[in-house]
Amino acid sequence: MAAPAEQQPELALQGSLFGEPEAAQPKTQTKTTGTAPGSLGDLDEAALAADASSRPRQRQARATNEPDQSEPSPGHGQTADQDPAGQNANTDLPPWHHHGLVDPEQLTPMLRHYVELKAAHPERVLLYRLGDFFECFFEDAISLSRLLELTLTGKEAGKAMGRVPMAGIPHHAAERYCAELVRRGLSVALCDQLETAAAKGPAKGELLKRGITRVLTPGTVLEDEMLSARRNNWLCAVVLGAEGDGLSWGLAVADVSTGEFQVTERQGSDLLHQELLQVEAAEVLWPSTEGGASSHGPGAGKPPWCPDGLHLTALPRTPFEAPEASATLKRRFGLASLDGLGLQAVPLAMRAAGGLVAYLDATQEGQVPLDLPTTWHAGDLLILDAQTRRNLELTKTQTAGASQGSLLWALDRTHTAMGGRCLRRWVEAPLVERSAILERQAGVGELVAQRPLRLGVRRLLRPMGDLERLAGRAGAGSASARDLVALADGLERLPQLAALLAKSTSQPLQALAQPWPELETVAALLRHNLLDTPPLTISEGGLIHDGVDPQLDGLRNQLDDQDAWLRGQEALERQASGIPTLKLQYHRTFGYFLAVSRAKSAAVPDHWIRRQTLAHEERFVTPELKAREGQILQLKARAAQREYELFCVLRSEVGSQAAPIRVAARLVAELDAVASLADVAATGGYCCPEITDSRELLIEAGRHPVVEQLLVEEAFTPNDLALGGTTTPDLLVLTGPNASGKSCYLRQAGLLQLMAQMGSWIPAQAARLGIADRIFTRVGAGDDLSSGQSTFMVEMAETANILHHATDRSLVLLDEIGRGTATFDGLSIAWAVAEHLAAADGQGIRARSVFATHYHELNELAELLPNVANAQVLVEESGESLVFLHRVAAGGANRSYGIEAARLAGVPPSVVLRARQVLGRI
């Protein structure tokens, strides 16, 4: 039924509030003060610049935190592309549970586009932006609903198709959900809107332009929320040589977030397996023999050289072929030849590096800045196999896998994330070059000796951000305004560090005692342009200082005029209505409105139009207010767009300086790691070990660096160790009771050798150590049922690996060899292994070794071989009680006190008594 004629203008006006412009005018019109600015169409760049020149804006000395005047939306509603009726989850798999089962021609245009994109990224979860949500369909919707515990809904796909599965996540929470998917080893493709509905215009039925804007894989993420701050996120690429050459392989390793890029080439499947275990890669790329791209999550079927638990991505072979790989590397780094990088000598590694870079180019929207690839070789660093790293508990404990209780936990007092990553690398890969070790020692020693200098350095480092990753995000075009402010904060501390370290003498400290003029320029540029506390988003303004850009200043002047008009309008409406409590407010959804209490709502003027009724207030609009709202929003949009453009230019300029920023960042990281070692040494009573080129290992009153920090009620008992000297043995046979500390003594020896080669001081009274080429440990028992190996077979396999690869420069630490089989078989194996480790002149290895055992018969070796000595862990008997002294002394033990240890462990008394009876009989 048509509305009465007198109501038509008002209805027309109300209709215009929902985006349908009408020509009708209200019955009454309130007179206003002030004049409206000129038409927005007249505000070109010249007019805005003239306005800025005539009314210059003063930049504020300090940023202020202004409260957000907008209110959150009361809820998220359905968008035009969403189906409000699709709330019931389907539990059965319908014929359209996979995108490959549908006919694209029968789908709606939006779903047809989705299927096209999914076909191009079949191995990734495709998240498709629809309004305020990222949605996925078909098999991705089913998987996502299960993995993230989301509600599985449906969406109409066309008359012939019916409904298809759909699940989605809010766009503002996409990073959190994507982080969970990446953590589970999945890859994600984000399809976002490339234009806004306002820019598209009023045309109905036409899809917004959308495209893939970001591909997230476990090895290519840059976002802080998806990265561990104190460990590298390695992306690896593997290329295998031709069959029949002993499995030669090339390996490229890169951290996309920090820019580090290294390659190596070696032989042997076991070496590749060990290298990947040490790197703990987030993602491993390799050219599949099948020629297509696929993804293997942790636990899926993989080639034997790939460790379990790593995410393996199989790619087409073409990017890994020599011509394509070489061309990719030349193009990426702007080189005419790869000869200067030394990659011609490692062709498989060169192919792996080229394939890795091609993968980054294909998955990343911008060009992620990478360092030039460097080559490392076997023997450049101390070699630690996976068993040794696990047994020594370098970065996590053997049982719980926790950081607390590991060597890294005991040494890490770094203040920056990049310093923490640097120290972690030092722990995982100590040095073998004496001069490099002495350089680090000197830095630690200088900071230990000069406490004010150490405290000053650590004070400057404490608030410093992660310059390595901040520079990487700037170079990749993904840095936020807050990232750039944090970068400026860090760069501004470089001159302060240089001044503090000006008189230092050691190389790690001198490296930063230099001016950084180009980085000071970058910091000044950021400070000049960016507010101190910018918002999280970069598309809604509030980023750039006044006085930076004339066009932006002109727009802001116009907005100030509009704000003045709004204040005047509020005062005018209060006077006209007689309601002193009236407020003119803004809501992100409803725009500007006049708010009055419910009690006063009956007294409002006739020309006010009711917009919304709440529990305690009524909201109204006026025709003039709605007309002015359009102008204000247009000005705000232009100002926000201009700020975004200026920010992108600024970010690009900073990204072009990513390389020098990272050079400085790595020096800061090394300084932080050195300062951490110095702080531990100074507060823990450590000594500076003497590093020699001999085989000697001499430690006086050494202590376990982790256990002594964990002890609360008692002090750690120090012990000596002497191996490899002219008057000291090569093999030490260690006997003693169960639970007396033999394993702790073994691990202590390995950790002190490792710490010394890190360049760290060690917890001891004095020490003189020769450099080891490898450290081997065989401590504890464990099986590998997944590969069909019993505890004894695992023990023998690890022992065989040690005997095949140890040299006279190695440190070998063995515990209870031969205990997993019959007594005499185990004793025979233990005897033969000990002899082989100690023998020289081609008969054995003559490695520096500590052999802990309960086979007391091995004490006889000291009488048969001149370079073997016995030692025992002392205990004290008092009646039936047993006191562990944890002190190692010369001589062999003749009892293991196993029954007493069982009693202390809580074995029932009847069983303990029976065990004593049986022992007396045999």
ZAMARGU-4260 file (C-alpha; in steps of 0.2 Angstrom, whole numbers, plus 5000, padded with zeros to 4 digits):
<rodrens>
0) 5000/5000/5000 | 5007/5017/4995 | 5011/5029/5009 | 5002/5046/5011 | 5009/5060/5000
5) 5014/5070/5016 | 5025/5056/5022 | 5034/5053/5006 | 5049/5066/5009 | 5052/5059/5026
10) 5052/5041/5019 | 5063/5046/5005 | 5075/5054/5018 | 5075/5038/5029 | 5079/5028/5013
15) 5094/5038/5010 | 5101/5033/5026 | 5104/5016/5019 | 5113/5021/5004 | 5099/5026/4992
20) 5101/5044/4988 | 5085/5054/4986 | 5081/5071/4981 | 5068/5075/4994 | 5070/5088/5007
25) 5064/5088/5025 | 5050/5099/5031 | 5060/5109/5043 | 5078/5114/5042 | 5089/5121/5057
30) 5100/5136/5054 | 5118/5133/5057 | 5133/5143/5061 | 5148/5144/5050 | 5150/5141/5032
35) 5153/5124/5024 | 5169/5121/5015 | 5169/5120/4996 | 5165/5106/4986 | 5176/5091/4988
40) 5178/5089/4970 | 5188/5106/4971 | 5200/5099/4983 | 5214/5094/4971 | 5232/5092/4976
45) 5236/5110/4972 | 5222/5117/4982 | 5227/5105/4997 | 5245/5111/4996 | 5239/5129/4996
50) 5228/5126/5011 | 5243/5117/5020 | 5254/5132/5016 | 5242/5145/5022 | 5238/5135/5038
55) 5254/5126/5042 | 5252/5111/5054 | 5264/5110/5069 | 5271/5092/5072 | 5268/5087/5090
60) 5283/5084/5101 | 5276/5068/5109 | 5263/5056/5103 | 5246/5056/5112 | 5235/5041/5114
65) 5218/5048/5109 | 5204/5037/5114 | 5195/5028/5099 | 5178/5037/5096 | 5171/5022/5087
70) 5162/5009/5095 | 5164/4990/5091 | 5150/4983/5080 | 5138/4973/5091 | 5140/4958/5081
75) 5146/4951/5064 | 5132/4949/5052 | 5131/4940/5036 | 5138/4948/5021 | 5130/4948/5004
80) 5140/4933/4999 | 5136/4923/5014 | 5121/4912/5017 | 5112/4915/5033 | 5102/4899/5033
85) 5117/4887/5031 | 5120/4884/5050 | 5116/4865/5051 | 5132/4855/5049 | 5132/4840/5037
90) 5140/4824/5045 | 5141/4813/5030 | 5152/4816/5015 | 5141/4821/5000 | 5146/4820/4982
95) 5153/4837/4983 | 5165/4834/4997 | 5180/4838/4986 | 5182/4852/4974 | 5187/4840/4960
100) 5170/4832/4960 | 5160/4847/4954 | 5157/4854/4937 | 5163/4872/4938 | 5151/4878/4925
105) 5136/4873/4937 | 5143/4884/4951 | 5139/4901/4956 | 5152/4914/4950 | 5160/4916/4967
110) 5162/4897/4970 | 5168/4895/4952 | 5182/4907/4956 | 5186/4898/4972 | 5187/4881/4963
115) 5199/4889/4950 | 5210/4895/4963 | 5210/4879/4973 | 5214/4869/4957 | 5230/4880/4956
120) 5234/4877/4975 | 5228/4859/4978 | 5240/4856/4991 | 5236/4871/5002 | 5221/4876/5012
125) 5213/4890/5003 | 5205/4904/5013 | 5193/4915/5003 | 5188/4932/5009 | 5170/4936/5010
130) 5166/4952/5019 | 5172/4950/5037 | 5176/4932/5036 | 5189/4920/5027 | 5179/4906/5021
135) 5184/4889/5014 | 5173/4876/5005 | 5173/4858/5000 | 5187/4847/5007 | 5195/4862/5015
140) 5180/4866/5025 | 5178/4848/5032 | 5197/4848/5037 | 5196/4865/5044 | 5181/4861/5055
145) 5189/4846/5062 | 5207/4854/5065 | 5201/4870/5072 | 5184/4864/5080 | 5174/4876/5069
150) 5156/4874/5064 | 5153/4866/5047 | 5140/4875/5038 | 5134/4875/5020 | 5132/4887/5005
155) 5121/4887/4990 | 5132/4883/4975 | 5119/4884/4961 | 5103/4877/4957 | 5110/4860/4950
160) 5122/4858/4964 | 5113/4862/4980 | 5123/4866/4996 | 5142/4863/4998 | 5152/4862/5014
165) 5158/4879/5021 | 5168/4884/5036 | 5176/4901/5040 | 5186/4912/5052 | 5184/4930/5056
170) 5196/4940/5046 | 5203/4950/5061 | 5208/4933/5069 | 5215/4925/5053 | 5233/4927/5059
175) 5229/4917/5075 | 5220/4903/5065 | 5234/4902/5052 | 5247/4901/5065 | 5239/4885/5071
180) 5237/4878/5054 | 5255/4881/5050 | 5260/4874/5067 | 5252/4858/5061 | 5262/4858/5046
185) 5249/4864/5033 | 5251/4877/5020 | 5238/4891/5018 | 5234/4902/5003 | 5225/4918/5008
190) 5213/4925/4994 | 5209/4943/4999 | 5198/4957/4992 | 5208/4968/4980 | 5195/4982/4980
195) 5182/4988/4992 | 5163/4988/4989 | 5163/5007/4989 | 5176/5007/4975 | 5166/4995/4965
200) 5151/5006/4965 | 5132/5002/4966 | 5132/4988/4953 | 5123/4973/4959 | 5128/4955/4956
205) 5146/4959/4951 | 5160/4950/4961 | 5173/4960/4970 | 5190/4957/4963 | 5200/4945/4973
210) 5216/4936/4972 | 5230/4926/4981 | 5239/4939/4992 | 5249/4928/5004 | 5255/4910/5004
215) 5259/4904/5021 | 5270/4888/5023 | 5279/4882/5038 | 5296/4887/5031 | 5291/4904/5024
220) 5281/4913/5038 | 5287/4931/5043 | 5274/4935/5056 | 5280/4936/5074 | 5264/4926/5080
225) 5270/4911/5069 | 5288/4911/5074 | 5298/4907/5089 | 5308/4922/5094 | 5323/4913/5100
230) 5326/4900/5087 | 5328/4901/5068 | 5314/4895/5057 | 5324/4885/5043 | 5318/4882/5026
235) 5328/4868/5018 | 5330/4861/5000 | 5338/4845/4996 | 5344/4839/4979 | 5351/4821/4977
240) 5364/4816/4965 | 5363/4802/4952 | 5361/4784/4958 | 5376/4774/4961 | 5388/4788/4967
245) 5385/4784/4986 | 5370/4796/4988 | 5379/4813/4985 | 5367/4827/4990 | 5366/4846/4990
250) 5358/4855/5004 | 5352/4874/5005 | 5347/4881/5021 | 5338/4898/5023 | 5329/4908/5037
255) 5317/4919/5027 | 5314/4929/5043 | 5332/4934/5046 | 5340/4932/5028 | 5353/4919/5032
260) 5357/4908/5017 | 5369/4893/5018 | 5373/4878/5007 | 5383/4862/5008 | 5387/4847/4998
265) 5392/4830/5005 | 5389/4811/5003 | 5380/4798/5013 | 5361/4796/5017 | 5366/4796/5036
270) 5375/4812/5035 | 5360/4820/5027 | 5348/4813/5040 | 5360/4820/5054 | 5361/4837/5046
275) 5342/4839/5044 | 5340/4833/5062 | 5352/4846/5068 | 5344/4860/5058 | 5327/4855/5064
280) 5320/4862/5048 | 5302/4869/5048 | 5300/4863/5030 | 5310/4853/5018 | 5309/4855/4999
285) 5315/4842/4986 | 5312/4839/4968 | 5300/4824/4967 | 5303/4810/4955 | 5284/4811/4951
290) 5286/4829/4944 | 5271/4837/4953 | 5269/4847/4969 | 5264/4838/4985 | 5265/4840/5004
295) 5270/4827/5017 | 5266/4831/5035 | 5275/4824/5050 | 5273/4806/5051 | 5268/4804/5032
300) 5278/4792/5020 | 5295/4800/5017 | 5311/4795/5009 | 5324/4787/5022 | 5335/4802/5022
305) 5321/4813/5029 | 5319/4812/5048 | 5302/4809/5056 | 5293/4825/5062 | 5299/4836/5047
310) 5287/4844/5035 | 5292/4838/5017 | 5286/4847/5002 | 5289/4838/4985 | 5290/4851/4970
315) 5292/4849/4951 | 5310/4846/4946 | 5312/4860/4934 | 5317/4874/4946 | 5330/4862/4953
320) 5338/4858/4936 | 5355/4867/4934 | 5351/4879/4921 | 5335/4885/4929 | 5343/4886/4946
325) 5358/4896/4940 | 5347/4908/4931 | 5336/4910/4946 | 5351/4914/4958 | 5358/4926/4945
330) 5342/4935/4943 | 5338/4936/4962 | 5356/4943/4967 | 5359/4953/4951 | 5375/4943/4946
335) 5382/4939/4930 | 5391/4924/4936 | 5390/4912/4951 | 5409/4910/4951 | 5412/4923/4965
340) 5400/4913/4977 | 5410/4897/4975 | 5394/4887/4970 | 5402/4880/4954 | 5412/4868/4965
345) 5396/4862/4974 | 5383/4859/4959 | 5370/4850/4969 | 5370/4863/4982 | 5369/4876/4969
350) 5353/4867/4962 | 5346/4866/4979 | 5349/4885/4982 | 5341/4889/4965 | 5325/4878/4969
355) 5323/4886/4986 | 5324/4904/4979 | 5312/4899/4965 | 5300/4892/4979 | 5301/4909/4988
360) 5297/4919/4973 | 5282/4908/4969 | 5275/4909/4986 | 5279/4926/4992 | 5270/4942/4986
365) 5286/4953/4987 | 5304/4948/4986 | 5310/4942/5003 | 5328/4949/5006 | 5341/4935/5007
370) 5359/4936/5010 | 5371/4929/4997 | 5373/4910/4999 | 5388/4905/5009 | 5396/4887/5008
375) 5400/4878/5024 | 5410/4861/5024 | 5411/4847/5036 | 5424/4851/5049 | 5421/4869/5050
380) 5412/4867/5066 | 5412/4854/5080 | 5402/4839/5074 | 5388/4833/5086 | 5377/4820/5080
385) 5359/4819/5085 | 5362/4806/5099 | 5375/4817/5107 | 5364/4833/5106 | 5350/4823/5114
390) 5361/4815/5127 | 5370/4831/5132 | 5353/4840/5133 | 5359/4855/5123 | 5343/4864/5120
395) 5330/4853/5128 | 5329/4839/5141 | 5329/4821/5136 | 5313/4816/5145 | 5301/4830/5145
400) 5308/4840/5130 | 5308/4856/5140 | 5320/4870/5139 | 5322/4872/5158 | 5336/4860/5162
405) 5345/4861/5146 | 5362/4869/5143 | 5354/4883/5133 | 5343/4887/5148 | 5358/4888/5160
410) 5368/4900/5148 | 5354/4911/5140 | 5353/4928/5149 | 5351/4937/5132 | 5340/4952/5132
415) 5336/4952/5113 | 5328/4938/5102 | 5342/4939/5089 | 5354/4937/5104 | 5345/4922/5109
420) 5345/4914/5092 | 5364/4918/5091 | 5368/4909/5107 | 5357/4894/5102 | 5368/4893/5086
425) 5384/4894/5096 | 5377/4880/5108 | 5372/4869/5093 | 5388/4871/5083 | 5404/4876/5093
430) 5420/4881/5085 | 5435/4871/5080 | 5447/4886/5075 | 5457/4891/5090 | 5459/4909/5085
435) 5440/4911/5083 | 5438/4903/5101 | 5451/4915/5108 | 5442/4930/5101 | 5425/4926/5109
440) 5435/4922/5125 | 5442/4939/5125 | 5425/4947/5123 | 5418/4937/5138 | 5434/4941/5148
445) 5433/4960/5145 | 5415/4960/5150 | 5418/4949/5166 | 5432/4961/5171 | 5423/4977/5168
450) 5406/4976/5177 | 5400/4993/5174 | 5403/4990/5155 | 5394/4974/5156 | 5379/4982/5165
455) 5379/4997/5153 | 5379/4985/5137 | 5365/4975/5144 | 5355/4990/5149 | 5355/4996/5131
460) 5351/4979/5124 | 5336/4976/5135 | 5323/4986/5126 | 5330/4983/5108 | 5319/4974/5096
465) 5322/4960/5084 | 5331/4971/5070 | 5335/4955/5059 | 5317/4951/5057 | 5310/4968/5057
470) 5322/4972/5043 | 5316/4956/5034 | 5298/4961/5035 | 5302/4979/5029 | 5311/4971/5014
475) 5296/4959/5010 | 5284/4973/5012 | 5274/4966/5026 | 5281/4977/5041 | 5268/4987/5051
480) 5270/5005/5057 | 5274/4998/5074 | 5288/4987/5066 | 5296/5002/5059 | 5295/5012/5075
485) 5303/4997/5084 | 5316/4997/5071 | 5320/5015/5073 | 5321/5013/5092 | 5334/4999/5089
490) 5344/5009/5076 | 5345/5024/5088 | 5354/5014/5101 | 5368/5009/5089 | 5377/5026/5092
495) 5375/5024/5111 | 5383/5007/5110 | 5397/5013/5099 | 5401/5027/5112 | 5400/5014/5126
500) 5412/5002/5118 | 5424/5015/5111 | 5438/5010/5122 | 5435/4991/5121 | 5449/4980/5115
505) 5441/4963/5111 | 5435/4960/5093 | 5416/4956/5098 | 5415/4973/5106 | 5426/4983/5094
510) 5414/4977/5080 | 5401/4989/5086 | 5412/5003/5092 | 5410/5012/5075 | 5398/5025/5067
515) 5383/5019/5057 | 5379/5035/5047 | 5368/5026/5034 | 5358/5018/5048 | 5356/5034/5058
520) 5349/5042/5043 | 5336/5028/5042 | 5332/5030/5060 | 5330/5049/5058 | 5319/5046/5042
525) 5307/5035/5052 | 5306/5047/5067 | 5302/5062/5055 | 5288/5052/5047 | 5280/5041/5059
530) 5271/5044/5075 | 5278/5037/5091 | 5263/5026/5094 | 5255/5021/5078 | 5239/5010/5077
535) 5240/4991/5073 | 5233/4994/5056 | 5241/5004/5042 | 5225/5007/5031 | 5215/5018/5043
540) 5227/5033/5046 | 5235/5039/5061 | 5253/5035/5055 | 5261/5050/5048 | 5267/5066/5057
545) 5260/5083/5053 | 5271/5093/5042 | 5277/5078/5032 | 5266/5080/5016 | 5257/5095/5010
550) 5243/5085/5003 | 5240/5076/5019 | 5241/5092/5029 | 5228/5100/5018 | 5216/5085/5020
555) 5219/5086/5039 | 5215/5105/5039 | 5199/5101/5030 | 5195/5088/5043 | 5198/5101/5057
560) 5185/5112/5049 | 5173/5098/5048 | 5176/5094/5067 | 5173/5113/5071 | 5157/5112/5061
565) 5152/5096/5071 | 5155/5105/5088 | 5145/5120/5082 | 5131/5109/5076 | 5131/5100/5093
570) 5129/5117/5102 | 5116/5123/5090 | 5105/5107/5092 | 5107/5108/5111 | 5100/5126/5110
575) 5086/5122/5098 | 5080/5106/5107 | 5082/5113/5125 | 5091/5097/5130 | 5108/5101/5138
580) 5113/5083/5139 | 5112/5080/5120 | 5128/5073/5113 | 5134/5072/5095 | 5143/5055/5093
585) 5150/5043/5080 | 5147/5025/5077 | 5157/5015/5064 | 5141/5006/5058 | 5128/5020/5060
590) 5139/5035/5057 | 5135/5052/5066 | 5120/5054/5077 | 5112/5064/5091 | 5110/5055/5107
595) 5098/5059/5120 | 5091/5050/5135 | 5074/5040/5134 | 5066/5053/5145 | 5070/5067/5134
600) 5066/5058/5117 | 5048/5065/5117 | 5055/5083/5116 | 5066/5082/5101 | 5062/5094/5086
605) 5051/5088/5072 | 5065/5087/5059 | 5075/5074/5069 | 5074/5057/5062 | 5075/5042/5074
610) 5089/5031/5070 | 5091/5018/5084 | 5083/5014/5101 | 5093/5008/5115 | 5089/5003/5133
615) 5094/5020/5140 | 5095/5032/5125 | 5088/5036/5108 | 5098/5041/5093 | 5093/5053/5080
620) 5100/5060/5064 | 5096/5076/5054 | 5096/5079/5035 | 5111/5091/5037 | 5121/5080/5048
625) 5119/5065/5036 | 5124/5076/5021 | 5140/5082/5031 | 5144/5064/5036 | 5147/5059/5018
630) 5159/5074/5016 | 5168/5069/5032 | 5170/5051/5028 | 5176/5055/5010 | 5189/5066/5018
635) 5194/5053/5030 | 5196/5040/5017 | 5207/5051/5006 | 5218/5056/5021 | 5219/5037/5026
640) 5224/5032/5008 | 5237/5046/5007 | 5244/5040/5023 | 5245/5023/5017 | 5254/5028/5001
645) 5266/5038/5011 | 5269/5023/5023 | 5272/5011/5008 | 5285/5022/5001 | 5293/5024/5018
650) 5293/5005/5021 | 5301/5002/5003 | 5315/5014/5007 | 5318/5006/5024 | 5317/4989/5015
655) 5331/4994/5003 | 5342/4995/5018 | 5339/4978/5025 | 5356/4971/5021 | 5366/4984/5031
660) 5353/4984/5045 | 5355/4965/5046 | 5374/4967/5047 | 5372/4978/5062 | 5359/4967/5069
665) 5370/4952/5069 | 5384/4961/5077 | 5372/4966/5091 | 5366/4948/5092 | 5384/4942/5095
670) 5387/4956/5108 | 5371/4951/5117 | 5377/4932/5117 | 5394/4937/5123 | 5387/4948/5137
675) 5375/4933/5142 | 5390/4922/5143 | 5400/4935/5153 | 5385/4937/5165 | 5384/4919/5168
680) 5403/4918/5171 | 5404/4932/5182 | 5390/4927/5194 | 5393/4908/5193 | 5412/4908/5198
685) 5418/4902/5181 | 5436/4901/5174 | 5443/4905/5157 | 5449/4889/5150 | 5466/4888/5141
690) 5464/4882/5124 | 5478/4872/5116 | 5482/4863/5100 | 5486/4847/5110 | 5475/4832/5114
695) 5475/4836/5133 | 5459/4838/5143 | 5463/4844/5160 | 5449/4851/5172 | 5451/4855/5190
700) 5436/4855/5201 | 5424/4855/5187 | 5405/4857/5189 | 5390/4853/5179 | 5384/4870/5172
705) 5365/4864/5173 | 5364/4853/5188 | 5373/4866/5200 | 5359/4879/5195 | 5345/4867/5199
710) 5352/4862/5216 | 5344/4872/5229 | 5348/4865/5246 | 5365/4858/5243 | 5381/4863/5234
715) 5387/4854/5219 | 5402/4842/5222 | 5416/4847/5210 | 5427/4834/5202 | 5443/4833/5192
720) 5446/4825/5175 | 5463/4822/5166 | 5464/4814/5148 | 5475/4814/5133 | 5491/4822/5141
725) 5508/4814/5141 | 5506/4809/5159 | 5487/4806/5159 | 5477/4792/5152 | 5467/4792/5136
730) 5454/4780/5143 | 5446/4782/5160 | 5436/4767/5166 | 5423/4774/5178 | 5414/4762/5190
735) 5403/4765/5205 | 5385/4762/5212 | 5369/4765/5203 | 5363/4783/5205 | 5379/4789/5211
740) 5382/4802/5198 | 5392/4793/5184 | 5381/4799/5170 | 5382/4817/5177 | 5401/4816/5177
745) 5400/4810/5159 | 5389/4824/5153 | 5399/4836/5163 | 5414/4832/5153 | 5406/4834/5137
750) 5397/4850/5141 | 5413/4858/5148 | 5422/4853/5132 | 5408/4860/5122 | 5407/4877/5132
755) 5425/4879/5130 | 5424/4878/5111 | 5410/4890/5111 | 5422/4903/5118 | 5413/4903/5135
760) 5421/4902/5152 | 5417/4886/5161 | 5412/4881/5179 | 5429/4875/5185 | 5443/4881/5196
765) 5456/4879/5181 | 5455/4870/5164 | 5467/4867/5149 | 5458/4859/5134 | 5463/4854/5117
770) 5451/4856/5103 | 5440/4841/5099 | 5434/4838/5081 | 5419/4828/5088 | 5410/4824/5104
775) 5401/4807/5105 | 5390/4802/5119 | 5381/4785/5123 | 5371/4788/5139 | 5355/4780/5144
780) 5344/4767/5136 | 5330/4768/5123 | 5322/4758/5109 | 5316/4763/5092 | 5301/4752/5090
785) 5295/4761/5074 | 5310/4755/5065 | 5310/4738/5073 | 5325/4741/5084 | 5326/4735/5102
790) 5335/4744/5116 | 5351/4733/5113 | 5351/4736/5094 | 5349/4755/5096 | 5364/4754/5109
795) 5374/4744/5097 | 5370/4755/5082 | 5375/4770/5091 | 5391/4762/5097 | 5395/4756/5079
800) 5393/4774/5073 | 5405/4780/5086 | 5419/4767/5082 | 5417/4771/5064 | 5419/4790/5065
805) 5429/4794/5081 | 5447/4800/5079 | 5461/4803/5091 | 5455/4821/5093 | 5437/4816/5098
810) 5430/4815/5115 | 5420/4799/5118 | 5408/4797/5133 | 5401/4780/5135 | 5389/4773/5148
815) 5385/4755/5151 | 5389/4747/5135 | 5384/4729/5133 | 5371/4729/5147 | 5356/4725/5136
820) 5361/4707/5133 | 5368/4692/5142 | 5381/4695/5156 | 5396/4687/5147 | 5391/4693/5130
825) 5389/4711/5136 | 5405/4710/5146 | 5414/4704/5130 | 5407/4718/5120 | 5411/4731/5133
830) 5429/4725/5134 | 5432/4724/5115 | 5425/4742/5113 | 5436/4749/5127 | 5451/4741/5120
835) 5447/4748/5103 | 5445/4766/5110 | 5461/4765/5119 | 5473/4756/5108 | 5485/4765/5096
840) 5497/4762/5082 | 5483/4756/5070 | 5476/4744/5082 | 5462/4756/5088 | 5457/4774/5089
845) 5466/4781/5104 | 5452/4793/5107 | 5450/4803/5123 | 5437/4793/5132 | 5427/4790/5148
850) 5419/4773/5149 | 5406/4771/5164 | 5402/4753/5167 | 5396/4740/5180 | 5407/4727/5173
855) 5421/4728/5186 | 5431/4716/5176 | 5436/4731/5165 | 5447/4737/5179 | 5460/4725/5173
860) 5462/4735/5157 | 5473/4747/5167 | 5485/4734/5170 | 5486/4728/5152 | 5486/4745/5143
865) 5497/4759/5148 | 5485/4773/5143 | 5470/4767/5153 | 5466/4772/5171 | 5453/4768/5183
870) 5441/4779/5193 | 5427/4777/5205 | 5412/4787/5212 | 5414/4786/5231 | 5400/4780/5243
875) 5399/4779/5261 | 5391/4764/5270 | 5383/4766/5287 | 5374/4750/5292 | 5361/4747/5279
880) 5361/4765/5273 | 5371/4771/5258 | 5377/4789/5256 | 5382/4795/5239 | 5397/4807/5240
885) 5396/4811/5221 | 5415/4812/5222 | 5426/4804/5209 | 5443/4797/5215 | 5456/4786/5207
890) 5454/4767/5208 | 5441/4755/5203 | 5425/4750/5213 | 5421/4732/5216 | 5403/4734/5220
895) 5388/4742/5212 | 5376/4742/5227 | 5362/4739/5215 | 5351/4731/5229 | 5354/4747/5240
900) 5349/4758/5226 | 5333/4747/5223 | 5329/4750/5242 | 5331/4768/5240 | 5320/4768/5225
905) 5306/4761/5235 | 5306/4743/5230 | 5296/4733/5243 | 5306/4726/5258 | 5302/4708/5255
910) 5309/4709/5237 | 5325/4718/5243 | 5327/4704/5256 | 5325/4691/5244 | 5337/4699/5232
915) 5350/4699/5246 | 5347/4681/5249 | 5349/4677/5230 | 5365/4687/5229 | 5373/4678/5244
920) 5369/4661/5235 | 5377/4666/5218
</rodrens>
